[in-house]
Amino acid sequence: MGTNRRYSSDGHTVEPRDGSGVRHVWVSLSRYESDAYPGLVIEWRRESQGWVARVAFVPGTQGEGTLVEQWVEAKRLRPAGPPPPSTG
């Protein structure tokens, strides 16, 4: 099953670690931090280009949209905390 995550030393990325459970993260599908969506990491796997996480999240405006579950590169995930700053 899935593994738990931990913060890297810089506090800005999420990395896999041994253990169980899910981790709340921000999923950024674009290069703009304001386009991040709250999500849950379900599991990790290592691919040739690096770590990817199976993440469940709802893209779109808050409370609208359809639940999406997909594999996302670890570099696209940030530890959960306050919402990312709006650039608009």
C-alpha positions in Angstrom: 0.0 0.0 0.0 1.1 3.7 0.3 3.8 5.1 2.3 4.0 8.2 4.5 5.9 11.3 3.4 8.3 13.7 5.1 9.5 17.2 4.3 12.9 17.7 2.7 15.5 19.7 4.5 14.4 22.9 2.6 10.8 22.4 3.7 9.4 23.0 0.2 9.1 19.5 -1.3 7.6 16.2 -0.3 9.6 13.0 -0.3 8.7 9.4 0.4 9.6 7.5 3.5 8.9 4.3 5.2 5.6 4.0 7.1 1.9 4.1 6.3 -0.8 6.7 5.9 -1.5 9.6 3.6 -0.1 13.1 3.5 -1.9 16.3 2.8 -0.1 18.2 0.0 -0.6 21.0 -2.5 -0.6 19.7 -6.1 0.7 22.2 -8.7 -0.1 21.0 -12.2 1.4 24.1 -13.8 4.4 26.3 -13.0 2.2 28.8 -11.2 1.9 28.3 -7.5 -1.6 29.9 -7.5 -2.9 27.0 -9.5 -2.2 24.5 -6.7 -5.0 22.2 -5.4 -5.2 20.5 -2.0 -4.6 16.8 -2.3 -3.8 13.6 -0.6 -0.8 11.4 -1.4 -1.9 7.8 -1.5 1.3 6.0 -2.5 4.7 6.5 -4.0 6.7 4.7 -6.7 10.1 5.3 -8.2 10.4 5.7 -11.9 13.4 6.3 -14.2 13.0 10.1 -13.9 12.5 10.1 -10.1 9.7 9.7 -7.6 6.1 10.1 -8.5 3.1 10.0 -6.1 -0.4 8.7 -6.6 -2.5 11.7 -5.5 -6.2 12.4 -5.1 -7.4 16.0 -5.6 -10.2 18.1 -7.0 -9.0 20.6 -9.6 -11.0 23.7 -10.1 -12.5 26.3 -7.8 -13.1 25.3 -4.2 -15.9 22.8 -3.9 -16.4 22.4 -7.6 -15.1 19.7 -9.9 -14.6 16.0 -10.0 -12.2 14.0 -7.9 -9.1 13.1 -9.8 -6.6 10.4 -8.9 -3.4 10.4 -10.9 0.4 10.0 -10.7 2.2 13.3 -10.2 5.9 14.1 -10.2 7.2 14.7 -6.6 8.5 18.1 -7.8 4.9 19.2 -8.3 4.0 18.6 -4.7 4.4 20.9 -1.7 3.7 20.1 2.0 0.2 21.2 3.1 0.0 24.4 5.1 -1.7 27.7 4.4 -3.0 28.1 0.9 -0.4 29.3 -1.6 -0.4 33.1 -2.1 -2.7 34.4 -4.9 -1.0 36.2 -7.8 -4.2 37.7 -9.1 
